[in-house]
Amino acid sequence: MGLSLRGIFFGAPIFMDDIVDDNFEPAPPSPERVAARALVLSAVSCRALIEKDAGKDGAEELRQEIFPWLELIGAASEMEAAETALVATPLGKLAPEKARNSSWQSEGMAVLAWALSCAELPPVHIQCEPADIANAMGFLDNRENTPMHNPRLRDAEEIRKWADTYLTFHWRLRLLESDPGPKNFVSCVATCTWGSLRLDMLELVDNDIAIEGVRVDKVDYDVYRKTISIVQERHQAFNWLLGFATVYSSVTTDT
């Protein structure tokens, strides 16, 4: 069964304080875990996005298919307790805030699907198409038609390159919250000593990051909120791929 999730409004997630552990040793997940996590995120985002369909023919039946499918293909063990509870919640019973925040999990799904070579990574400021990506990974299909069958990851250097790009962009967007004015961000990156930053994959205007030709300090607020939501979710997924935490929800996005 395919998804029909286009045209959904995505609300911005609630940000939580990040926790830094200086003794942390990276432990990247196996390709098998990445495949399972990508499919769990497809399930979570699907469940969140179909909340609006409560009462429509076939919607509740679709929800009821999700967990048995994850069990059948061997991905259910990757689910966290909150994710299991989300999928188990009947349509019409999910709090609106929970549905909005959970729908953003599709952006992490996009990163993991890309890492598994199942989909292209959308531009840094453009929301993914959840249905397209989920279906490209065989959503509700047999195991052999999903990345659970012989999962392979992209080259580690390519993953690191994009992880550094999202770290850089996320840092710039967060700086706008405390200092909304313009910056010579090229200089900031050049003198940074706390992280691996790169600008070569990002658009620049007047020595600062831009979004479709508009310098970030001048973009519309709604564009800013949407973009930082996209970037935070993808940054989390990349940090998980780098091994920042074993449990996906425990991964921080420090900048």
PyMOL commands that set and color helices and strands:
alter all, ss='L'
color gray80, all
select helices_A, chain A and resi 31-53+59-73+76-78+81-88+96-103+105-115+130-136+143-145+156-178+185-191+216-218+221-241+248-250
alter helices_A, ss='H'
color red, helices_A
select strands_A, chain A and resi 204-205+208-211+214-215
alter strands_A, ss='S'
color yellow, strands_A
deselect
rebuild
show_as cartoon
